[in-house]
Structure formats: structure tokens, C-alpha cells
Amino acid sequence: MRLAKYIAHSGVASRRAAEELVAAGRVTVAGEAVGDPALDVDERSDVAVDGRSVSPEPREVHALNKPAGVVSTARDTHRRPTVTELVPSARRLYPVGRLDADTSGLILLTNDGELAERLTHPRYGVEKVYRARVSPAPISERALRELRGGVVLEDGPTSPARASQLRAGLLELAIREGRNRQVRRMCEAVGHRVVALERVGFGPLRLGSLAVGQSRPLGGAEVERLREATGWKNRPS
């Protein structure tokens, strides 16, 4: 198995981030620093990252209903609560993408670096669905049309989105991008401030009845549906 893939399967980082770890000289094989992320290794190769031995582990994917105020990182230097603290697992999990600290709702955590990368890479365009309570209300049909067609932000125009008003001031917005605070900025661009924001869907998954702060492991069929959402029907060995 290639070194970067081996590291990703060990739950340390995504494949792309693993390549960066190798390039930074933080990876050793049999005690020697290596710079080739394509180097063939196996469990007998003594792979270590920052001096810590790593090896592939059984892969898990969990769904969490993130409360507002919890940060979407594995650890936080300011000692704020993190999403990994809310998911009971012996594995080294990390979040798939991020939700702003003040955004609640569905976030995935996994130790499967390849799956995480495909779910978050813009190339695969996996849909995320949000519900935003906005002010002022209601949202005009003109604003909805603008959201559906794409709006211009300071970092460029957004792709077309699915947008509907569930009731006065409650917007459901589905996007296939992942820019920083994108939903909030899109709403502001059409004249509405987001008062509360919740993610209710990620690819084929929905938040459903999962209580705030609670998590659950995904079943095999659910994980397969996530893979298929990225066009990954046959898992590489």
C-alpha cells in the first residue's frame, strides 16, 4: 500500500493531508525520514508520524447532531468543547469538513481519510442541506430566485443552489460547495441575516430524530451510500 494511503487508513489524516505530512518530514519508515508519499509500505514497515507508530485500523463513520458552541476540530487550543468529545469511540476520529461553532446539526466523524477527502472535495460536489432562520421575514421570491441561480460573494459567484421557504423566515438551502460561512454570506447577499443555522443533510444522510449532542455509528449500507454519492462504487484495496 502507498505510504499516504497507509497513513490515511490509519486515521491520522486524509490522503491529501498525509502527503503534506510526508513532505514536511514528519513521517518515518523503519526510523528513517522519507519524502515519497507513494512508497510501498505494510504493517511490518514501522511507519510513524511525529514519532508515533501508526497502522491501519477498522474504519468507522459516525453521525453527530452538533450543538451550537461546539467546535468542529479534533482538539482546540482554547479548550472549547469539540465534536470528537461527543462521539464515544476508541478510534482516532476527526470531523468530515466543518460547521461553524455557532451552527448546529449534522456532522460526520470518521477515521477513513479517503472517504473524508472525497466527501469534502469540491470535485465530487456532495450536497449539504441547511435550514436557516433569517431576518427579516418572509423571504421574497426574488431572493429565492437569486439563491437558486447563484449569488456573487467577495470570493466569487456561488454555484446554483436549491432554495425553498418552508415557512415565513425559514429557508432550506442545499449547496454543493463548502466555502467559509457560505450559507450565512449567501443569505446576507440577498438581504437576509441568519439568526440560526442548522445542517440537516449531508449527501444521502439526514439528521432525522438524532437528538442534539447525540451521535450514532453508521451502518454498512449508509456508508456505502456515502461512497456512491462521491461516485466511488468500488472501494479500492
C-alpha positions in Angstrom: 0.0 0.0 0.0 1.3 3.5 -0.8 2.5 5.4 2.2 0.0 8.3 2.0 -2.9 5.8 1.7 -1.5 3.8 4.6 -1.5 6.9 6.8 -5.0 7.8 5.7 -6.2 4.3 6.6 -4.6 4.7 10.0 -7.0 7.5 10.8 -4.3 10.2 11.1 -5.3 12.4 8.2 -6.9 12.5 4.8 -4.8 11.2 1.9 -4.0 14.8 0.8 -3.0 15.8 4.3 -0.9 12.7 4.7 1.0 13.7 1.6 1.7 17.1 3.3 2.9 15.3 6.4 5.3 13.3 4.3 6.5 16.4 2.5 7.1 18.2 5.9 9.4 15.4 7.0 7.1 14.3 9.8 6.9 10.6 8.6 9.5 7.9 9.2 9.7 4.4 7.9 11.8 2.0 9.9 13.2 5.0 11.8 14.2 6.9 8.7 12.5 10.1 7.4 11.0 9.6 4.0 9.8 12.1 1.3 8.0 9.8 -1.1 4.2 9.5 -0.4 4.0 6.7 -3.0 6.5 4.5 -1.1 5.1 1.0 -0.7 4.7 0.0 2.9 2.8 -2.5 5.0 2.2 -3.2 8.7 5.8 -4.5 9.0 7.3 -1.3 7.8 7.3 0.5 11.1 5.5 3.7 9.9 5.5 6.6 12.4 4.1 10.1 12.3 5.8 12.6 14.6 7.4 9.7 16.3 4.2 7.8 16.9 3.7 4.4 15.3 0.6 4.2 13.1 -1.2 1.3 11.4 -4.5 0.8 9.6 -7.4 0.4 11.9 -11.0 -0.7 11.4 -12.8 2.2 9.8 -15.8 3.9 11.4 -18.2 6.7 10.4 -20.4 8.4 13.0 -23.2 10.9 12.6 -23.4 13.6 15.3 -26.0 16.3 15.9 -23.6 19.1 16.8 -24.8 21.6 19.4 -24.1 25.3 18.8 -20.9 26.3 20.7 -19.0 23.1 19.9 -16.1 23.4 17.5 -15.6 21.1 14.6 -12.0 20.1 15.3 -10.3 17.1 17.0 -8.8 19.4 19.6 -8.9 23.1 20.5 -6.2 25.2 21.9 -8.7 27.4 23.6 -10.2 24.5 25.5 -13.6 24.8 23.9 -15.7 21.6 23.6 -15.0 19.7 20.4 -17.1 17.3 18.3 -14.7 14.4 19.0 -15.6 14.6 22.7 -19.2 13.9 21.9 -18.6 10.6 20.0 -17.8 7.5 22.1 -15.2 5.6 20.1 -11.8 4.1 20.8 -10.7 5.2 17.3 -8.9 8.4 16.3 -11.8 10.2 14.7 -11.8 13.6 13.0 -14.6 15.6 11.5 -15.5 15.4 7.8 -15.4 19.1 7.0 -16.5 21.7 9.4 -19.5 23.5 10.8 -19.1 27.0 12.3 -19.1 26.9 16.1 -22.5 28.7 16.1 -24.0 26.3 13.6 -25.7 23.2 14.8 -26.7 20.0 13.1 -25.4 17.0 11.1 -21.6 16.5 11.0 -19.8 13.2 10.2 -16.7 11.9 12.0 -14.5 9.2 10.7 -11.1 7.6 10.7 -11.4 6.9 7.0 -9.2 9.5 5.4 -10.1 8.6 1.8 -13.8 8.8 2.3 -13.5 12.1 4.2 -11.5 13.6 1.4 -14.0 12.6 -1.3 -16.9 13.8 0.8 -15.4 17.3 1.2 -13.5 17.8 -2.1 -15.3 20.3 -4.4 -14.7 17.9 -7.4 -17.3 15.5 -6.1 -20.0 18.1 -5.3 -21.6 16.2 -2.4 -24.8 18.1 -1.4 -25.2 19.6 2.1 -28.7 20.8 3.2 -29.2 23.6 5.7 -32.1 25.2 7.4 -31.7 28.9 8.2 -33.9 31.1 10.3 -33.5 34.6 8.8 -34.4 38.2 9.4 -36.3 40.0 8.0 -39.1 37.6 7.2 -40.5 36.4 4.9 -38.0 35.8 2.2 -39.1 37.2 -1.2 -39.5 35.1 -4.3 -36.9 37.3 -5.9 -34.3 36.4 -3.2 -35.1 32.7 -3.6 -34.5 33.0 -7.4 -31.2 34.7 -6.7 -30.1 31.9 -4.4 -31.1 29.3 -6.9 -29.2 30.9 -9.7 -26.1 31.7 -7.6 -25.1 34.9 -5.9 -21.9 36.9 -6.1 -19.7 36.8 -3.0 -16.4 38.5 -2.3 -14.6 35.2 -3.2 -16.6 34.8 -6.4 -20.0 33.6 -7.5 -21.6 30.6 -5.9 -22.9 27.7 -7.9 -26.7 27.3 -8.3 -28.4 26.0 -5.1 -31.8 24.5 -4.2 -33.7 27.0 -2.1 -37.2 27.0 -0.7 -39.1 28.8 2.1 -40.6 26.2 4.5 -42.5 28.9 6.3 -42.1 32.6 6.7 -38.4 33.3 7.5 -37.3 29.6 7.5 -35.1 28.8 4.5 -34.0 25.4 3.3 -30.8 25.7 1.2 -28.9 22.9 -0.5 -25.4 23.6 -1.7 -22.6 21.6 -3.2 -19.7 23.8 -2.2 -18.0 24.3 1.2 -16.8 27.8 1.5 -16.3 29.5 4.8 -19.6 30.6 6.3 -21.1 30.2 2.8 -24.8 29.9 3.7 -24.7 32.9 6.0 -22.9 35.0 3.4 -25.4 33.9 0.6 -28.3 34.9 2.7 -26.7 38.3 3.5 -26.1 38.8 -0.2 -29.9 38.7 -0.8 -30.7 40.9 2.2 -31.4 38.5 5.0 -29.4 38.0 8.2 -29.1 34.4 9.5 -30.4 34.2 13.1 -29.9 30.4 13.5 -28.4 27.8 11.2 -28.7 24.0 11.2 -27.4 21.4 8.8 -30.0 18.7 8.3 -28.5 16.7 5.4 -25.1 15.5 4.1 -25.3 13.6 0.8 -27.8 10.8 1.2 -28.0 11.2 5.0 -30.5 13.2 7.0 -30.3 14.4 10.6 -33.7 12.8 11.4 -34.6 12.4 15.0 -31.0 12.3 16.3 -31.1 14.5 19.5 -28.8 17.5 19.9 -25.4 16.3 21.3 -26.1 12.7 20.4 -24.3 10.5 17.9 -24.7 7.1 16.2 -22.4 4.9 14.2 -23.4 4.5 10.5 -24.3 1.1 9.2 -22.6 -0.5 6.3 -25.4 0.4 3.9 -25.3 4.0 4.9 -21.5 4.2 4.4 -21.9 2.6 1.0 -24.4 5.3 0.1 -22.0 8.0 1.1 -19.3 6.4 -1.1 -21.7 6.2 -4.0 -22.6 9.9 -3.5 -18.9 10.6 -4.5 -19.0 8.2 -7.4 -16.9 5.7 -5.5 -18.8 2.5 -6.1 -16.0 0.1 -5.9 -13.7 0.6 -2.9 -10.0 0.4 -3.8 -8.0 -2.2 -1.9 
